[in-house]
Amino acid sequence: MGAQYTVEIFDTLPSTNEYVRQLAEAGAPSGTAVLARHQTEGKGRLGRKFYSPTGTGLYMSLLLRTDLLPEDALLLTPMAAVAAAEGIEAVTGKHTEIKWVNDLIYRGKKVCGILAQSKLSADGKKLAYAVIGIGINLTVPQGGFPAELQEIAGALYDTDESPDAQLFERLAEAVLSRMMAESGNLTARTYLPSYRERLCVLGKPIIVVEDDKLYDAAAIALDDDMRLLVEYADGSRAWRSTGEIRIRLS
């Protein structure tokens, strides 16, 4: 059985990640989780906002206190991606894919984003704590997604589907329990086979985004440290541990 966790649920928060970070600074224990049905200032990767409308999504953050080395912090996001994907499948029966490094894709659109943030210990030799935020689009917002997201964002349930009334709580439990089970020994990478099985970019044409420039490339391989090997149009290759890629559809 995995480690235990505690949950606090809010109708609205500015940001679950920021709220849990404040709890961490106040001494909250590992396993402290916060859920919200709406975020007014949801956080995404690369300083972006995460669209978090009322009543259509599950927005949650989990505090972990670990002995991870700073270089192993990159393992938090893929672990959470697998936990979310497996939790979604267990509760809804819907199979999601993973777009490196941290997005879940369902029917070709993003339905889940993940943001892991961490703080170093005073001596800088390990992590003092980490906060893992997960946002899952359960249903399509009334009136649809904003124009800038319509080609990108999707939801687990279409407008003509009626999810279980307890979906919010059941899905949170499924994802949190999986994250807690993996958190005690992240460097064992037991989630890696599931991550690779769900990874949807290998062998596919992609676009690498770097310094606001776009580069045509192909995703070649993924190593055990979650680095993606990309081959650029000129034939050069590079291992990428962070950054943004897009799947090229045409």
CYANA upper distance limits for C-alpha pairs under 8 A (distance plus 0.5 A):
  1 MET  CA    181 ALA  CA      7.51
  2 GLY  CA    177 SER  CA      7.38
  2 GLY  CA    178 ARG  CA      8.21
  2 GLY  CA    180 MET  CA      6.20
  2 GLY  CA    181 ALA  CA      4.46
  2 GLY  CA    182 GLU  CA      8.06
  3 ALA  CA     31 GLY  CA      8.17
  3 ALA  CA    180 MET  CA      6.08
  3 ALA  CA    181 ALA  CA      6.64
  3 ALA  CA    184 GLY  CA      8.35
  4 GLN  CA     31 GLY  CA      6.93
  4 GLN  CA    177 SER  CA      8.44
  4 GLN  CA    180 MET  CA      7.64
  5 TYR  CA     30 SER  CA      8.06
  5 TYR  CA     31 GLY  CA      4.65
  5 TYR  CA     32 THR  CA      6.30
  5 TYR  CA     33 ALA  CA      7.36
  5 TYR  CA    176 LEU  CA      8.38
  5 TYR  CA    177 SER  CA      8.43
  5 TYR  CA    180 MET  CA      7.97
  6 THR  CA     31 GLY  CA      6.66
  6 THR  CA     32 THR  CA      5.69
  6 THR  CA     33 ALA  CA      6.34
  7 VAL  CA     32 THR  CA      6.92
  7 VAL  CA     33 ALA  CA      5.27
  7 VAL  CA     34 VAL  CA      6.08
  7 VAL  CA     35 LEU  CA      7.68
  8 GLU  CA     33 ALA  CA      6.96
  8 GLU  CA     34 VAL  CA      5.41
  8 GLU  CA     35 LEU  CA      6.72
  9 ILE  CA     34 VAL  CA      6.41
  9 ILE  CA     35 LEU  CA      5.20
  9 ILE  CA     36 ALA  CA      6.28
 10 PHE  CA     34 VAL  CA      8.16
 10 PHE  CA     35 LEU  CA      6.62
 10 PHE  CA     36 ALA  CA      5.19
 10 PHE  CA     37 ARG  CA      7.18
 11 ASP  CA     36 ALA  CA      5.94
 11 ASP  CA     37 ARG  CA      5.52
 11 ASP  CA     38 HIS  CA      6.66
 12 THR  CA     36 ALA  CA      6.22
 12 THR  CA     37 ARG  CA      6.53
 12 THR  CA     38 HIS  CA      5.21
 12 THR  CA     39 GLN  CA      6.19
 12 THR  CA     40 THR  CA      7.91
 12 THR  CA     54 THR  CA      8.47
 13 LEU  CA     19 TYR  CA      8.38
 13 LEU  CA     36 ALA  CA      6.92
 13 LEU  CA     38 HIS  CA      6.98
 13 LEU  CA     39 GLN  CA      5.54
 13 LEU  CA     40 THR  CA      6.94
 13 LEU  CA     41 GLU  CA      8.41
 14 PRO  CA     18 GLU  CA      8.36
 14 PRO  CA     19 TYR  CA      8.49
 14 PRO  CA     39 GLN  CA      5.51
 14 PRO  CA     40 THR  CA      5.05
 14 PRO  CA     41 GLU  CA      5.18
 14 PRO  CA     42 GLY  CA      7.01
 15 SER  CA     19 TYR  CA      6.70
 15 SER  CA     39 GLN  CA      6.11
 15 SER  CA     40 THR  CA      7.36
 15 SER  CA     41 GLU  CA      5.93
 15 SER  CA     42 GLY  CA      5.42
 15 SER  CA     43 LYS  CA      7.18
 16 THR  CA     20 VAL  CA      6.60
 16 THR  CA     34 VAL  CA      6.81
 16 THR  CA     35 LEU  CA      7.40
 16 THR  CA     36 ALA  CA      7.46
 16 THR  CA     39 GLN  CA      8.00
 16 THR  CA     42 GLY  CA      8.00
 16 THR  CA     59 TYR  CA      7.56
 16 THR  CA     60 MET  CA      6.44
 16 THR  CA     61 SER  CA      6.07
 16 THR  CA    133 GLY  CA      7.61
 17 ASN  CA     21 ARG  CA      6.55
 17 ASN  CA     43 LYS  CA      8.01
 17 ASN  CA     60 MET  CA      8.14
 17 ASN  CA     61 SER  CA      5.98
 17 ASN  CA     62 LEU  CA      8.47
 17 ASN  CA    131 VAL  CA      6.95
 17 ASN  CA    132 ILE  CA      7.64
 17 ASN  CA    133 GLY  CA      6.20
 18 GLU  CA     22 GLN  CA      6.78
 19 TYR  CA     23 LEU  CA      6.90
 19 TYR  CA     34 VAL  CA      8.49
 20 VAL  CA     24 ALA  CA      6.57
 20 VAL  CA     32 THR  CA      8.19
 20 VAL  CA     33 ALA  CA      7.88
 20 VAL  CA     34 VAL  CA      7.40
 20 VAL  CA     61 SER  CA      7.18
 20 VAL  CA     62 LEU  CA      7.64
 20 VAL  CA     63 LEU  CA      7.05
 20 VAL  CA    131 VAL  CA      7.45
 21 ARG  CA     25 GLU  CA      6.79
 21 ARG  CA     63 LEU  CA      8.23
 21 ARG  CA    131 VAL  CA      7.15
 22 GLN  CA     26 ALA  CA      6.82
 23 LEU  CA     27 GLY  CA      6.96
 23 LEU  CA     28 ALA  CA      5.87
 24 ALA  CA     28 ALA  CA      5.45
 24 ALA  CA     29 PRO  CA      7.82
 24 ALA  CA     63 LEU  CA      7.52
 24 ALA  CA    129 TYR  CA      7.94
 28 ALA  CA     32 THR  CA      7.27
 29 PRO  CA     63 LEU  CA      8.04
 29 PRO  CA     64 LEU  CA      8.32
 29 PRO  CA     65 ARG  CA      7.84
 30 SER  CA     63 LEU  CA      5.92
 30 SER  CA     64 LEU  CA      5.05
 30 SER  CA     65 ARG  CA      5.51
 31 GLY  CA     62 LEU  CA      6.88
 31 GLY  CA     63 LEU  CA      6.05
 31 GLY  CA     64 LEU  CA      6.41
 31 GLY  CA    180 MET  CA      7.66
 32 THR  CA     62 LEU  CA      6.36
 32 THR  CA     63 LEU  CA      5.77
 32 THR  CA     64 LEU  CA      8.17
 33 ALA  CA     60 MET  CA      7.58
 33 ALA  CA     61 SER  CA      6.14
 33 ALA  CA     62 LEU  CA      4.90
 33 ALA  CA     63 LEU  CA      6.81
 34 VAL  CA     60 MET  CA      6.00
 34 VAL  CA     61 SER  CA      5.95
 34 VAL  CA     62 LEU  CA      7.17
 35 LEU  CA     58 LEU  CA      7.67
 35 LEU  CA     59 TYR  CA      6.21
 35 LEU  CA     60 MET  CA      4.78
 35 LEU  CA     61 SER  CA      7.21
 35 LEU  CA    172 ALA  CA      8.47
 36 ALA  CA     58 LEU  CA      7.11
 36 ALA  CA     59 TYR  CA      5.74
 36 ALA  CA     60 MET  CA      6.72
 37 ARG  CA     53 PRO  CA      8.39
 37 ARG  CA     54 THR  CA      6.38
 37 ARG  CA     55 GLY  CA      6.01
 37 ARG  CA     56 THR  CA      7.88
 37 ARG  CA     57 GLY  CA      6.73
 37 ARG  CA     58 LEU  CA      6.38
 37 ARG  CA     59 TYR  CA      6.83
 38 HIS  CA     52 SER  CA      6.07
 38 HIS  CA     53 PRO  CA      5.98
 38 HIS  CA     54 THR  CA      5.06
 38 HIS  CA     55 GLY  CA      7.12
 38 HIS  CA     57 GLY  CA      7.89
 38 HIS  CA     58 LEU  CA      8.48
 38 HIS  CA     59 TYR  CA      7.65
 39 GLN  CA     51 TYR  CA      8.46
 39 GLN  CA     52 SER  CA      5.68
 39 GLN  CA     53 PRO  CA      7.34
 39 GLN  CA     54 THR  CA      8.12
 39 GLN  CA     59 TYR  CA      8.06
 40 THR  CA     52 SER  CA      7.50
 40 THR  CA     53 PRO  CA      8.50
 41 GLU  CA     49 LYS  CA      7.31
 41 GLU  CA     50 PHE  CA      8.01
 42 GLY  CA     49 LYS  CA      6.10
 42 GLY  CA     50 PHE  CA      5.21
 42 GLY  CA     51 TYR  CA      7.02
 42 GLY  CA     52 SER  CA      6.76
 43 LYS  CA     47 GLY  CA      7.60
 43 LYS  CA     48 ARG  CA      6.82
 43 LYS  CA     49 LYS  CA      5.36
 43 LYS  CA     50 PHE  CA      5.59
 43 LYS  CA    115 LEU  CA      8.08
 44 GLY  CA     48 ARG  CA      5.32
 44 GLY  CA     49 LYS  CA      5.57
 44 GLY  CA     50 PHE  CA      5.38
 44 GLY  CA    113 GLY  CA      7.93
 44 GLY  CA    114 ILE  CA      7.95
 44 GLY  CA    115 LEU  CA      6.71
 45 ARG  CA     49 LYS  CA      8.46
 45 ARG  CA    114 ILE  CA      8.33
 45 ARG  CA    115 LEU  CA      6.53
 50 PHE  CA    135 GLY  CA      8.50
 52 SER  CA     57 GLY  CA      7.36
 52 SER  CA     59 TYR  CA      8.07
 52 SER  CA    135 GLY  CA      8.33
 53 PRO  CA     57 GLY  CA      7.62
 53 PRO  CA    141 PRO  CA      7.64
 56 THR  CA    137 ASN  CA      6.91
 56 THR  CA    138 LEU  CA      6.10
 56 THR  CA    139 THR  CA      5.56
 56 THR  CA    140 VAL  CA      7.10
 56 THR  CA    141 PRO  CA      6.47
 57 GLY  CA    135 GLY  CA      7.54
 57 GLY  CA    136 ILE  CA      6.03
 57 GLY  CA    137 ASN  CA      5.03
 57 GLY  CA    138 LEU  CA      5.39
 57 GLY  CA    139 THR  CA      7.24
 57 GLY  CA    168 PHE  CA      8.36
 58 LEU  CA    134 ILE  CA      8.41
 58 LEU  CA    135 GLY  CA      6.25
 58 LEU  CA    136 ILE  CA      5.65
 58 LEU  CA    137 ASN  CA      7.15
 58 LEU  CA    138 LEU  CA      7.38
 58 LEU  CA    168 PHE  CA      6.68
 58 LEU  CA    172 ALA  CA      8.05
 59 TYR  CA    133 GLY  CA      7.96
 59 TYR  CA    134 ILE  CA      6.42
 59 TYR  CA    135 GLY  CA      4.96
 59 TYR  CA    136 ILE  CA      6.96
 60 MET  CA    133 GLY  CA      6.16
 60 MET  CA    134 ILE  CA      5.93
 60 MET  CA    135 GLY  CA      6.98
 60 MET  CA    172 ALA  CA      8.27
 61 SER  CA    131 VAL  CA      6.97
 61 SER  CA    132 ILE  CA      5.82
 61 SER  CA    133 GLY  CA      4.62
 61 SER  CA    134 ILE  CA      6.73
 62 LEU  CA    131 VAL  CA      6.08
 62 LEU  CA    132 ILE  CA      5.74
 62 LEU  CA    133 GLY  CA      7.06
 62 LEU  CA    176 LEU  CA      8.21
 63 LEU  CA    129 TYR  CA      7.57
 63 LEU  CA    130 ALA  CA      6.41
 63 LEU  CA    131 VAL  CA      5.22
 63 LEU  CA    132 ILE  CA      7.18
 64 LEU  CA    129 TYR  CA      6.16
 64 LEU  CA    130 ALA  CA      5.70
 64 LEU  CA    131 VAL  CA      6.82
 64 LEU  CA    132 ILE  CA      8.44
 64 LEU  CA    183 SER  CA      8.03
 65 ARG  CA    127 LEU  CA      8.14
 65 ARG  CA    128 ALA  CA      6.82
 65 ARG  CA    129 TYR  CA      4.88
 65 ARG  CA    130 ALA  CA      6.88
 66 THR  CA    127 LEU  CA      7.01
 66 THR  CA    128 ALA  CA      7.46
 66 THR  CA    129 TYR  CA      6.69
 66 THR  CA    130 ALA  CA      8.16
 66 THR  CA    183 SER  CA      8.31
 66 THR  CA    184 GLY  CA      8.12
 67 ASP  CA    126 LYS  CA      6.45
 67 ASP  CA    127 LEU  CA      6.62
 67 ASP  CA    128 ALA  CA      8.06
 68 LEU  CA     72 ASP  CA      6.47
 68 LEU  CA     73 ALA  CA      7.19
 68 LEU  CA    126 LYS  CA      6.11
 68 LEU  CA    127 LEU  CA      6.16
 69 LEU  CA     73 ALA  CA      7.39
 69 LEU  CA    125 LYS  CA      6.99
 69 LEU  CA    126 LYS  CA      4.94
 69 LEU  CA    127 LEU  CA      6.73
 70 PRO  CA    120 LEU  CA      7.76
 70 PRO  CA    125 LYS  CA      7.50
 70 PRO  CA    126 LYS  CA      6.01
 70 PRO  CA    127 LEU  CA      6.56
 72 ASP  CA     76 LEU  CA      8.40
 72 ASP  CA    187 THR  CA      7.87
 73 ALA  CA    118 SER  CA      8.06
 73 ALA  CA    127 LEU  CA      8.37
 74 LEU  CA     78 PRO  CA      8.23
 74 LEU  CA    225 ASP  CA      8.48
 74 LEU  CA    226 MET  CA      8.26
 75 LEU  CA     79 MET  CA      6.72
 75 LEU  CA    186 LEU  CA      7.46
 75 LEU  CA    187 THR  CA      8.03
 75 LEU  CA    225 ASP  CA      7.98
 75 LEU  CA    226 MET  CA      7.94
 76 LEU  CA     80 ALA  CA      6.71
 76 LEU  CA    116 ALA  CA      7.10
 76 LEU  CA    132 ILE  CA      8.02
 76 LEU  CA    186 LEU  CA      8.18
 77 THR  CA     81 ALA  CA      6.68
 77 THR  CA    101 VAL  CA      7.92
 77 THR  CA    102 ASN  CA      6.66
 77 THR  CA    114 ILE  CA      7.21
 77 THR  CA    115 LEU  CA      7.50
 77 THR  CA    116 ALA  CA      6.43
 77 THR  CA    132 ILE  CA      8.06
 78 PRO  CA     82 VAL  CA      6.79
 78 PRO  CA    101 VAL  CA      7.11
 78 PRO  CA    102 ASN  CA      6.76
 78 PRO  CA    195 TYR  CA      7.61
 78 PRO  CA    226 MET  CA      8.23
 79 MET  CA     83 ALA  CA      6.76
 79 MET  CA    179 MET  CA      7.68
 79 MET  CA    182 GLU  CA      7.95
 79 MET  CA    186 LEU  CA      8.30
 79 MET  CA    191 TYR  CA      6.69
 79 MET  CA    192 LEU  CA      8.41
 80 ALA  CA     84 ALA  CA      6.53
 80 ALA  CA    114 ILE  CA      7.90
 80 ALA  CA    132 ILE  CA      8.06
 80 ALA  CA    134 ILE  CA      8.45
 80 ALA  CA    179 MET  CA      6.72
 81 ALA  CA     85 ALA  CA      6.58
 81 ALA  CA     98 ILE  CA      7.78
 81 ALA  CA    102 ASN  CA      6.47
 81 ALA  CA    103 ASP  CA      7.76
 81 ALA  CA    104 LEU  CA      7.61
 81 ALA  CA    114 ILE  CA      7.62
 81 ALA  CA    195 TYR  CA      8.22
 82 VAL  CA     86 GLU  CA      6.42
 82 VAL  CA    191 TYR  CA      7.10
 82 VAL  CA    194 SER  CA      7.18
 82 VAL  CA    195 TYR  CA      6.38
 83 ALA  CA     87 GLY  CA      6.35
 83 ALA  CA    175 VAL  CA      5.85
 83 ALA  CA    176 LEU  CA      8.15
 83 ALA  CA    178 ARG  CA      5.83
 83 ALA  CA    179 MET  CA      6.26
 84 ALA  CA     88 ILE  CA      6.50
 84 ALA  CA    134 ILE  CA      8.49
 84 ALA  CA    175 VAL  CA      5.70
 85 ALA  CA     89 GLU  CA      6.76
 85 ALA  CA     95 HIS  CA      7.83
 85 ALA  CA     96 THR  CA      6.42
 85 ALA  CA     97 GLU  CA      8.01
 85 ALA  CA    104 LEU  CA      7.62
 86 GLU  CA     90 ALA  CA      6.56
 86 GLU  CA    175 VAL  CA      8.02
 87 GLY  CA     91 VAL  CA      6.70
 87 GLY  CA    171 LEU  CA      6.83
 87 GLY  CA    174 ALA  CA      5.34
 87 GLY  CA    175 VAL  CA      5.33
 87 GLY  CA    178 ARG  CA      7.97
 88 ILE  CA     92 THR  CA      6.20
 88 ILE  CA     93 GLY  CA      7.54
 88 ILE  CA     94 LYS  CA      7.04
 88 ILE  CA     95 HIS  CA      8.03
 88 ILE  CA     96 THR  CA      8.33
 88 ILE  CA    171 LEU  CA      6.99
 88 ILE  CA    174 ALA  CA      8.20
 88 ILE  CA    175 VAL  CA      8.12
 89 GLU  CA     93 GLY  CA      4.92
 89 GLU  CA     94 LYS  CA      5.37
 89 GLU  CA     95 HIS  CA      6.02
 89 GLU  CA     96 THR  CA      8.01
 90 ALA  CA    174 ALA  CA      8.07
 91 VAL  CA    167 LEU  CA      8.30
 91 VAL  CA    170 ARG  CA      7.53
 91 VAL  CA    171 LEU  CA      6.68
 91 VAL  CA    174 ALA  CA      7.86
 94 LYS  CA    156 LEU  CA      8.07
 95 HIS  CA    106 TYR  CA      7.70
 96 THR  CA    104 LEU  CA      6.55
 96 THR  CA    105 ILE  CA      5.99
 96 THR  CA    106 TYR  CA      5.50
 96 THR  CA    198 ARG  CA      7.81
 97 GLU  CA    104 LEU  CA      6.06
 97 GLU  CA    105 ILE  CA      5.50
 97 GLU  CA    106 TYR  CA      7.01
 97 GLU  CA    198 ARG  CA      5.23
 97 GLU  CA    199 LEU  CA      6.44
 97 GLU  CA    200 CYS  CA      6.48
 98 ILE  CA    102 ASN  CA      7.37
 98 ILE  CA    103 ASP  CA      6.26
 98 ILE  CA    104 LEU  CA      5.19
 98 ILE  CA    105 ILE  CA      6.47
 98 ILE  CA    195 TYR  CA      7.74
 98 ILE  CA    198 ARG  CA      5.94
 98 ILE  CA    199 LEU  CA      5.17
 98 ILE  CA    200 CYS  CA      6.39
 99 LYS  CA    103 ASP  CA      5.71
 99 LYS  CA    104 LEU  CA      6.70
 99 LYS  CA    105 ILE  CA      7.27
 99 LYS  CA    199 LEU  CA      6.49
 99 LYS  CA    200 CYS  CA      6.33
 99 LYS  CA    201 VAL  CA      6.80
100 TRP  CA    199 LEU  CA      7.43
100 TRP  CA    201 VAL  CA      7.72
100 TRP  CA    228 LEU  CA      8.44
100 TRP  CA    245 ILE  CA      7.98
101 VAL  CA    226 MET  CA      8.47
101 VAL  CA    242 THR  CA      8.17
102 ASN  CA    113 GLY  CA      6.80
102 ASN  CA    114 ILE  CA      6.17
102 ASN  CA    115 LEU  CA      8.37
103 ASP  CA    110 LYS  CA      6.94
103 ASP  CA    111 VAL  CA      8.12
103 ASP  CA    112 CYS  CA      6.22
103 ASP  CA    113 GLY  CA      5.42
103 ASP  CA    114 ILE  CA      7.18
104 LEU  CA    110 LYS  CA      6.20
104 LEU  CA    111 VAL  CA      6.30
104 LEU  CA    112 CYS  CA      5.46
104 LEU  CA    113 GLY  CA      7.14
105 ILE  CA    109 LYS  CA      5.67
105 ILE  CA    110 LYS  CA      5.02
105 ILE  CA    111 VAL  CA      6.29
105 ILE  CA    112 CYS  CA      7.73
106 TYR  CA    110 LYS  CA      6.90
106 TYR  CA    111 VAL  CA      6.83
106 TYR  CA    154 GLY  CA      7.80
106 TYR  CA    155 ALA  CA      8.13
106 TYR  CA    156 LEU  CA      7.53
109 LYS  CA    151 GLU  CA      8.08
109 LYS  CA    152 ILE  CA      5.95
109 LYS  CA    153 ALA  CA      5.81
109 LYS  CA    154 GLY  CA      5.54
109 LYS  CA    155 ALA  CA      8.44
110 LYS  CA    152 ILE  CA      6.58
110 LYS  CA    153 ALA  CA      5.33
110 LYS  CA    154 GLY  CA      6.01
110 LYS  CA    155 ALA  CA      8.13
111 VAL  CA    136 ILE  CA      6.27
111 VAL  CA    137 ASN  CA      5.65
111 VAL  CA    138 LEU  CA      8.24
111 VAL  CA    153 ALA  CA      6.70
111 VAL  CA    154 GLY  CA      5.68
111 VAL  CA    155 ALA  CA      5.66
111 VAL  CA    156 LEU  CA      7.10
112 CYS  CA    134 ILE  CA      7.53
112 CYS  CA    135 GLY  CA      5.95
112 CYS  CA    136 ILE  CA      4.87
112 CYS  CA    137 ASN  CA      6.75
113 GLY  CA    134 ILE  CA      6.40
113 GLY  CA    135 GLY  CA      5.89
113 GLY  CA    136 ILE  CA      7.30
114 ILE  CA    132 ILE  CA      7.70
114 ILE  CA    133 GLY  CA      6.10
114 ILE  CA    134 ILE  CA      5.11
114 ILE  CA    135 GLY  CA      7.00
115 LEU  CA    132 ILE  CA      6.39
115 LEU  CA    133 GLY  CA      5.54
115 LEU  CA    134 ILE  CA      7.08
116 ALA  CA    130 ALA  CA      7.43
116 ALA  CA    131 VAL  CA      6.20
116 ALA  CA    132 ILE  CA      4.82
116 ALA  CA    133 GLY  CA      6.59
117 GLN  CA    130 ALA  CA      6.15
117 GLN  CA    131 VAL  CA      5.72
117 GLN  CA    132 ILE  CA      6.91
118 SER  CA    127 LEU  CA      7.27
118 SER  CA    128 ALA  CA      8.06
118 SER  CA    129 TYR  CA      6.27
118 SER  CA    130 ALA  CA      4.58
118 SER  CA    131 VAL  CA      6.59
119 LYS  CA    127 LEU  CA      6.28
119 LYS  CA    128 ALA  CA      6.08
119 LYS  CA    129 TYR  CA      6.18
119 LYS  CA    130 ALA  CA      6.93
120 LEU  CA    124 GLY  CA      5.82
120 LEU  CA    125 LYS  CA      7.73
120 LEU  CA    126 LYS  CA      6.35
120 LEU  CA    127 LEU  CA      4.82
120 LEU  CA    128 ALA  CA      5.51
120 LEU  CA    129 TYR  CA      7.70
121 SER  CA    125 LYS  CA      7.05
121 SER  CA    126 LYS  CA      6.19
121 SER  CA    127 LEU  CA      5.87
121 SER  CA    128 ALA  CA      4.88
121 SER  CA    129 TYR  CA      8.48
122 ALA  CA    128 ALA  CA      8.35
136 ILE  CA    155 ALA  CA      8.36
137 ASN  CA    154 GLY  CA      7.47
137 ASN  CA    155 ALA  CA      5.28
137 ASN  CA    156 LEU  CA      6.94
138 LEU  CA    155 ALA  CA      5.79
138 LEU  CA    156 LEU  CA      5.59
138 LEU  CA    157 TYR  CA      6.55
139 THR  CA    155 ALA  CA      5.60
139 THR  CA    156 LEU  CA      6.63
139 THR  CA    157 TYR  CA      5.48
139 THR  CA    158 ASP  CA      6.82
139 THR  CA    159 THR  CA      7.53
140 VAL  CA    144 GLY  CA      6.42
140 VAL  CA    145 PHE  CA      7.54
140 VAL  CA    154 GLY  CA      7.59
140 VAL  CA    155 ALA  CA      6.17
140 VAL  CA    157 TYR  CA      7.58
140 VAL  CA    158 ASP  CA      6.85
140 VAL  CA    159 THR  CA      6.73
141 PRO  CA    145 PHE  CA      6.71
144 GLY  CA    150 GLN  CA      8.14
145 PHE  CA    149 LEU  CA      6.46
145 PHE  CA    150 GLN  CA      5.95
145 PHE  CA    153 ALA  CA      7.75
146 PRO  CA    150 GLN  CA      6.68
149 LEU  CA    153 ALA  CA      5.94
150 GLN  CA    154 GLY  CA      8.23
157 TYR  CA    161 GLU  CA      6.26
157 TYR  CA    162 SER  CA      7.89
157 TYR  CA    163 PRO  CA      7.46
163 PRO  CA    167 LEU  CA      7.20
166 GLN  CA    170 ARG  CA      6.54
167 LEU  CA    171 LEU  CA      6.22
168 PHE  CA    172 ALA  CA      6.72
169 GLU  CA    173 GLU  CA      6.72
170 ARG  CA    174 ALA  CA      6.77
171 LEU  CA    175 VAL  CA      6.71
172 ALA  CA    176 LEU  CA      6.45
173 GLU  CA    177 SER  CA      6.41
174 ALA  CA    178 ARG  CA      6.94
175 VAL  CA    179 MET  CA      6.81
176 LEU  CA    180 MET  CA      6.63
177 SER  CA    181 ALA  CA      6.65
178 ARG  CA    182 GLU  CA      6.89
179 MET  CA    183 SER  CA      6.46
180 MET  CA    184 GLY  CA      7.75
182 GLU  CA    186 LEU  CA      6.43
182 GLU  CA    190 THR  CA      8.29
182 GLU  CA    191 TYR  CA      8.36
185 ASN  CA    189 ARG  CA      8.37
186 LEU  CA    190 THR  CA      8.19
189 ARG  CA    224 ASP  CA      8.41
191 TYR  CA    195 TYR  CA      6.76
192 LEU  CA    196 ARG  CA      6.63
192 LEU  CA    224 ASP  CA      7.96
193 PRO  CA    197 GLU  CA      6.62
194 SER  CA    198 ARG  CA      6.78
195 TYR  CA    199 LEU  CA      6.52
196 ARG  CA    222 LEU  CA      8.34
200 CYS  CA    204 LYS  CA      8.47
201 VAL  CA    205 PRO  CA      8.24
201 VAL  CA    206 ILE  CA      8.01
201 VAL  CA    219 ALA  CA      6.61
201 VAL  CA    247 ILE  CA      7.48
202 LEU  CA    218 ALA  CA      8.26
202 LEU  CA    219 ALA  CA      5.43
202 LEU  CA    220 ILE  CA      6.11
202 LEU  CA    221 ALA  CA      6.79
203 GLY  CA    218 ALA  CA      7.04
203 GLY  CA    219 ALA  CA      6.03
203 GLY  CA    220 ILE  CA      6.19
204 LYS  CA    218 ALA  CA      6.23
204 LYS  CA    219 ALA  CA      6.40
204 LYS  CA    247 ILE  CA      7.91
204 LYS  CA    248 ARG  CA      8.31
205 PRO  CA    216 ASP  CA      7.93
205 PRO  CA    217 ALA  CA      6.45
205 PRO  CA    218 ALA  CA      4.95
205 PRO  CA    219 ALA  CA      7.18
205 PRO  CA    247 ILE  CA      7.04
205 PRO  CA    248 ARG  CA      6.04
205 PRO  CA    249 LEU  CA      8.46
206 ILE  CA    216 ASP  CA      6.70
206 ILE  CA    217 ALA  CA      5.79
206 ILE  CA    218 ALA  CA      5.81
206 ILE  CA    219 ALA  CA      7.17
206 ILE  CA    245 ILE  CA      7.04
206 ILE  CA    246 ARG  CA      6.02
206 ILE  CA    247 ILE  CA      5.02
206 ILE  CA    248 ARG  CA      5.31
207 ILE  CA    214 LEU  CA      6.66
207 ILE  CA    215 TYR  CA      5.90
207 ILE  CA    216 ASP  CA      5.29
207 ILE  CA    217 ALA  CA      6.28
207 ILE  CA    218 ALA  CA      8.30
207 ILE  CA    245 ILE  CA      5.99
207 ILE  CA    246 ARG  CA      5.48
207 ILE  CA    247 ILE  CA      6.79
207 ILE  CA    248 ARG  CA      6.68
208 VAL  CA    214 LEU  CA      6.20
208 VAL  CA    215 TYR  CA      5.55
208 VAL  CA    216 ASP  CA      6.99
208 VAL  CA    217 ALA  CA      7.21
208 VAL  CA    244 GLU  CA      6.78
208 VAL  CA    245 ILE  CA      5.06
208 VAL  CA    246 ARG  CA      7.04
209 VAL  CA    213 LYS  CA      6.18
209 VAL  CA    214 LEU  CA      5.35
209 VAL  CA    215 TYR  CA      7.04
209 VAL  CA    243 GLY  CA      7.78
209 VAL  CA    244 GLU  CA      5.96
209 VAL  CA    245 ILE  CA      6.29
209 VAL  CA    246 ARG  CA      8.19
210 GLU  CA    214 LEU  CA      7.06
210 GLU  CA    215 TYR  CA      8.38
210 GLU  CA    243 GLY  CA      7.84
210 GLU  CA    244 GLU  CA      7.92
215 TYR  CA    232 TYR  CA      7.71
215 TYR  CA    233 ALA  CA      8.39
216 ASP  CA    232 TYR  CA      6.61
216 ASP  CA    233 ALA  CA      6.40
217 ALA  CA    230 VAL  CA      6.81
217 ALA  CA    231 GLU  CA      5.81
217 ALA  CA    232 TYR  CA      4.68
217 ALA  CA    233 ALA  CA      6.12
218 ALA  CA    230 VAL  CA      6.02
218 ALA  CA    231 GLU  CA      5.70
218 ALA  CA    232 TYR  CA      7.05
219 ALA  CA    228 LEU  CA      7.49
219 ALA  CA    229 LEU  CA      6.60
219 ALA  CA    230 VAL  CA      5.15
219 ALA  CA    231 GLU  CA      7.07
220 ILE  CA    228 LEU  CA      7.89
220 ILE  CA    229 LEU  CA      5.84
220 ILE  CA    230 VAL  CA      6.06
220 ILE  CA    231 GLU  CA      7.31
221 ALA  CA    228 LEU  CA      6.38
221 ALA  CA    229 LEU  CA      5.59
221 ALA  CA    230 VAL  CA      7.97
222 LEU  CA    226 MET  CA      6.46
222 LEU  CA    227 ARG  CA      6.13
222 LEU  CA    228 LEU  CA      5.19
222 LEU  CA    229 LEU  CA      6.70
223 ASP  CA    227 ARG  CA      6.00
223 ASP  CA    228 LEU  CA      7.30
226 MET  CA    241 SER  CA      7.15
227 ARG  CA    239 TRP  CA      6.43
227 ARG  CA    240 ARG  CA      5.77
227 ARG  CA    241 SER  CA      4.90
227 ARG  CA    242 THR  CA      8.12
228 LEU  CA    239 TRP  CA      5.96
228 LEU  CA    240 ARG  CA      5.61
228 LEU  CA    241 SER  CA      6.94
229 LEU  CA    237 ARG  CA      7.38
229 LEU  CA    238 ALA  CA      6.20
229 LEU  CA    239 TRP  CA      4.89
229 LEU  CA    240 ARG  CA      6.80
230 VAL  CA    237 ARG  CA      6.09
230 VAL  CA    238 ALA  CA      6.08
230 VAL  CA    239 TRP  CA      6.87
230 VAL  CA    240 ARG  CA      7.90
231 GLU  CA    235 GLY  CA      6.51
231 GLU  CA    236 SER  CA      6.23
231 GLU  CA    237 ARG  CA      4.86
231 GLU  CA    238 ALA  CA      7.21
232 TYR  CA    236 SER  CA      5.98
232 TYR  CA    237 ARG  CA      6.67
